[in-house]
Amino acid sequence: MNKRILISALVLSCVTWSAQAQGTAYPNKPVRLVVGFAPGGAADYVARAMSDAMGKSLGQTVIVENRAGAGSSIAAENVAKAAPDGYSVLLASPSSISVNPALNPKLNYTPKDLVPVTKVTTSPLVIAVNPGIGINSLQDLIARAKQAPGKINYATSGNGSAPHLGAALFTQLAGVNLTHIPFRGGSPAIQSVIAGDTQVTFGTPPSVLPMVQAGRLKGLAVSTRERSALVPGVPGMQEAGLPDYAIEFWYGLFVPVGTPPAVIKKIYEAAQVAMEQASVKAALAREGTEVSLSKSPEQFAAFLQDDAKFWVNLVKSAGVKLD
């Protein structure tokens, strides 16, 4: 064989082997699961509930990394600008994907910088108050708010978060004026209500339910029209007297644009295996969160197109702005 031909064949063989090795080797080091809120909130709880099972499926450790701030935009930007190699995965809610870009066109990322992998959970919000303020029902809250416009402070996990949008929709439909106090996560928001620094929260079930069950908060309603089995003992919005109100939020996985399809497929399959584990489902259900999986990354992407319209329209109709 001609020497030049032999060298060319060897080079081609090495390149082919290298490409195949890269495709089959993922992952060969720990994977970051980046969360845009502080420890103790719903996003953090979902990430930690699924990370161990997802790591076992991938054959590598999945490390939960909290990057709180700017309504989860800091975490989204971090992953959007990371290497598209599958080692940086974002656990995001509508805040990062739809709401923040609608509120702030100057963000250093756009939703197009992130590729949808799969939805993993859905949850209602829980409206809860400090039990010492004498508000015992949703109608009590509405009446008190109308008596003293702007005097009741509500705590959420941040500007543009699902709780913030849930509260904005509530004020719009109930015709009341509440003052928003944003925090860097669900847990500090809840603690502010318990301490009496704020009076009410539109919180996620993992943040609120343990405090309601312990008697440190009083649950007034869940954000779905009917009662939810995820939040026992708390009425739905129709029963609570605001039947036009209904809102739920989700969490899903995203990776940087440019991530190889084979890697996305592995992350998708690992998430599916993890979230179908009985122990994961039970752990999330105890905290008022339900496993909700996409049939494919493409199906999740199609869902996001319609879902974004709801959140963006809510931002506009409720006049939500960054404080």
C-alpha positions, 0 to 999 in steps of 0.5 A, a space after each residue: 500500500 502507498 505510504 501516503 494512503 496508509 497514513 491517511 487511512 490511519 488518521 481517518 481511523 483515529 478520527 472515527 474512533 475518537 468521535 465514537 468514543 466521545 459519543 459513548 463515553 458521556 458522561 465520564 465526569 460529574 454532571 452539574 444540575 444548576 438551580 436558580 434559587 437558594 437551598 430549601 425551596 421547591 426547585 432545590 428540593 426537586 433537584 435533590 430528590 432526583 439527582 441521586 437516581 439520575 446519577 445512578 442512571 448516568 453512571 456519574 454523580 449529579 451535583 446540585 449547584 445553587 446559583 440564586 438571584 435575579 429571578 433565576 436568570 443567573 443560573 440560566 445564563 450560567 448554563 446557557 454560556 457553559 460548554 455544550 457538552 452535557 456536563 451543565 444542566 439547568 433545572 428551570 421553571 417558567 421564570 427563566 424560560 418565559 417570564 424573565 426574558 419578557 420582563 428584561 430584554 437586556 438579559 445576557 441570554 435568550 431562551 434560544 440559548 437553551 435546548 429543552 430536554 424534558 419537563 419533570 414536575 408540576 405543582 400548584 402554588 399555596 397561598 399561606 399567611 402568618 397564623 397570628 394576623 387573624 386571616 382565616 380564609 381567602 375572603 378574609 385576605 381579600 377583605 383585609 387587603 381592600 381595607 388597607 390597600 398596599 399595607 399587606 406584604 407578600 413574600 415570594 422567591 423572587 421577581 418574575 418567579 412563579 409565586 410572583 406571577 401567581 400573586 400578580 394574577 391574584 391581585 388582578 382578579 381579586 381587585 386588591 393591592 398587595 406589596 411584593 417583597 422578593 427574596 432569593 429563594 422560597 425558604 427565606 420568603 417563607 421564613 419572613 412570613 413565619 417571623 411576621 416581617 411579611 404577612 402572606 406568601 404565594 409559595 411552592 408546596 415544598 416550601 410551604 407544606 411543612 410549615 402549614 403542617 407544623 402550624 407555623 403557617 395557615 394555608 388559605 387555598 391552592 392555586 388550582 381551581 379544585 382541591 389538590 390531592 398534593 395539598 390535603 386539607 386546603 381548598 381550591 380556588 373555586 371553593 375559596 371564592 375566586 373561581 376564575 383563578 387557576 395557575 400551576 407551574 412546572 420544572 424542566 431540564 435544559 442544556 446549552 444550545 449545541 449540545 450533541 443530540 446523543 448527549 441530550 438523549 442520554 440526559 433525557 433517558 436518565 431523567 425519565 428513569 430517575 423520575 419514574 422511581 417510586 422513591 422519587 415520586 413518593 418524596 416529591 408527593 410528600 412535598 406537594 409536587 407531582 412527577 410530569 414527564 415529557 414524551 420526548 425533548 421535541 414534545 417538551 419544546 412544543 409544550 413550551 411554545 404554548 406555555 410561554 404565551 400564557 406567562 408572557 400574557 400574564 406579565 403584560 396584563 398584570 403589569 408585572 415589572 422588575 422592582 
